[in-house]
Amino acid sequence: MVMDRLTTEVSILRDNKELIGKGRITGDVIHDLDVELKYRRRGIATEIVRKLIGLGGRRLFVHVKNMPAIRLYQKCGFEIVDDDGRFYKMRLMGGE
Ligand SMILES: CC(C)(COP(=O)(O)OP(=O)(O)OC[C@H]1O[C@@H](n2cnc3c(N)ncnc32)[C@H](O)[C@@H]1OP(=O)(O)O)[C@@H](O)C(=O)NCCC(=O)NCCS
């Protein structure tokens, strides 16, 4: 199958090149968001999600039990628009 959608990665690194956090976007779908355990609750994921929104991120899927991620995405302007019992589909509200 031909891949017609580019995936772009946003990474936050420390001075020594240590990976602190990353997230990816394919089309308008945000995925693979992850912040290293010791760097959590410092706004790193918020920064990554804002950058991914800037790159066109508008949708994502999150496990219904992943409350930290759900709260984070809600703070960033996403709302739950669908629920298949395991995953919520969230969409960026407001703006476009
Ligand atoms: C979810 C995750 C990316 C959040 O990263 P983070 O850098 O700690 O997030 P931030 O510091 O930007 O948090 C922003 C807001 O999200 C919410 N939040 C984040 N972690 C939370 C937690 N453990 N419990 C409750 N709310 C949480 C809070 O509202 C927080 O704002 P506050 O700190 O002012 O209260 C991180 O916990 C992680 O990597 N988890 C494992 C991978 C994962 O679940 N990825 C998402 C897949 S869809």
The ligand as an SDF file (V2000), in Angstrom:
LIG
                    3D

 48 50  0  0  0  0  0  0  0  0999 V2000
   -0.6620   11.8150   29.3140 C   0  0  0  0  0  0  0  0  0  0  0  0
    0.7520   12.4110   29.3440 C   0  0  0  0  0  0  0  0  0  0  0  0
    1.2750   12.5680   27.9120 C   0  0  0  0  0  0  0  0  0  0  0  0
    0.6880   13.8060   30.0150 C   0  0  0  0  0  0  0  0  0  0  0  0
    1.9840   14.3930   29.9540 O   0  0  0  0  0  0  0  0  0  0  0  0
    2.4010   15.5940   30.9210 P   0  0  0  0  0  0  0  0  0  0  0  0
    3.6070   16.2720   30.3160 O   0  0  0  0  0  0  0  0  0  0  0  0
    2.5420   15.1070   32.3040 O   0  0  0  0  0  0  0  0  0  0  0  0
    1.1300   16.5730   30.8240 O   0  0  0  0  0  0  0  0  0  0  0  0
    1.0490   18.1220   31.2540 P   0  0  0  0  0  0  0  0  0  0  0  0
    2.0370   18.4100   32.3380 O   0  0  0  0  0  0  0  0  0  0  0  0
    1.1120   18.9670   30.0270 O   0  0  0  0  0  0  0  0  0  0  0  0
   -0.4280   18.1400   31.8880 O   0  0  0  0  0  0  0  0  0  0  0  0
   -1.4490   18.9990   31.4160 C   0  0  0  0  0  0  0  0  0  0  0  0
   -2.7280   18.6740   32.1560 C   0  0  0  0  0  0  0  0  0  0  0  0
   -3.1400   17.3270   31.8920 O   0  0  0  0  0  0  0  0  0  0  0  0
   -3.7740   16.7850   33.0770 C   0  0  0  0  0  0  0  0  0  0  0  0
   -2.9660   15.6790   33.6170 N   0  0  0  0  0  0  0  0  0  0  0  0
   -1.7300   15.2960   33.2350 C   0  0  0  0  0  0  0  0  0  0  0  0
   -1.3140   14.2390   33.9620 N   0  0  0  0  0  0  0  0  0  0  0  0
   -2.3220   13.9480   34.8240 C   0  0  0  0  0  0  0  0  0  0  0  0
   -2.5120   12.9650   35.8260 C   0  0  0  0  0  0  0  0  0  0  0  0
   -1.5530   12.0540   36.1100 N   0  0  0  0  0  0  0  0  0  0  0  0
   -3.6820   12.9480   36.5020 N   0  0  0  0  0  0  0  0  0  0  0  0
   -4.6650   13.8470   36.2320 C   0  0  0  0  0  0  0  0  0  0  0  0
   -4.5410   14.8210   35.2990 N   0  0  0  0  0  0  0  0  0  0  0  0
   -3.3770   14.8720   34.5960 C   0  0  0  0  0  0  0  0  0  0  0  0
   -3.8170   17.9090   34.0710 C   0  0  0  0  0  0  0  0  0  0  0  0
   -5.0300   18.5930   33.8780 O   0  0  0  0  0  0  0  0  0  0  0  0
   -2.6310   18.7450   33.6560 C   0  0  0  0  0  0  0  0  0  0  0  0
   -2.7090   20.0760   34.0690 O   0  0  0  0  0  0  0  0  0  0  0  0
   -2.1960   20.4830   35.5500 P   0  0  0  0  0  0  0  0  0  0  0  0
   -0.8410   19.8460   35.7440 O   0  0  0  0  0  0  0  0  0  0  0  0
   -2.1650   21.9790   35.5000 O   0  0  0  0  0  0  0  0  0  0  0  0
   -3.2160   19.9180   36.5030 O   0  0  0  0  0  0  0  0  0  0  0  0
    1.7220   11.5100   30.1640 C   0  0  0  0  0  0  0  0  0  0  0  0
    1.1130   11.1870   31.4020 O   0  0  0  0  0  0  0  0  0  0  0  0
    2.1250   10.2330   29.4570 C   0  0  0  0  0  0  0  0  0  0  0  0
    3.1280   10.1990   28.7090 O   0  0  0  0  0  0  0  0  0  0  0  0
    1.3730    9.1510   29.6920 N   0  0  0  0  0  0  0  0  0  0  0  0
    1.6570    7.8290   29.0820 C   0  0  0  0  0  0  0  0  0  0  0  0
    1.4100    7.8330   27.5870 C   0  0  0  0  0  0  0  0  0  0  0  0
   -0.0060    8.2440   27.2420 C   0  0  0  0  0  0  0  0  0  0  0  0
   -0.9740    7.8940   27.9230 O   0  0  0  0  0  0  0  0  0  0  0  0
   -0.1060    9.0050   26.1240 N   0  0  0  0  0  0  0  0  0  0  0  0
   -1.3960    9.4460   25.6170 C   0  0  0  0  0  0  0  0  0  0  0  0
   -1.9340    8.4160   24.6530 C   0  0  0  0  0  0  0  0  0  0  0  0
   -3.4520    8.9530   23.9160 S   0  0  0  0  0  0  0  0  0  0  0  0
  1  2  1  0
  2  3  1  0
  2  4  1  0
  2 36  1  0
  4  5  1  0
  5  6  1  0
  6  7  2  0
  6  8  1  0
  6  9  1  0
  9 10  1  0
 10 11  2  0
 10 12  1  0
 10 13  1  0
 13 14  1  0
 14 15  1  0
 15 16  1  0
 15 30  1  0
 16 17  1  0
 17 18  1  0
 17 28  1  0
 18 19  1  0
 18 27  1  0
 19 20  2  0
 20 21  1  0
 21 22  1  0
 21 27  2  0
 22 23  1  0
 22 24  2  0
 24 25  1  0
 25 26  2  0
 26 27  1  0
 28 29  1  0
 28 30  1  0
 30 31  1  0
 31 32  1  0
 32 33  2  0
 32 34  1  0
 32 35  1  0
 36 37  1  0
 36 38  1  0
 38 39  2  0
 38 40  1  0
 40 41  1  0
 41 42  1  0
 42 43  1  0
 43 44  2  0
 43 45  1  0
 45 46  1  0
 46 47  1  0
 47 48  1  0
M  END
$$$$
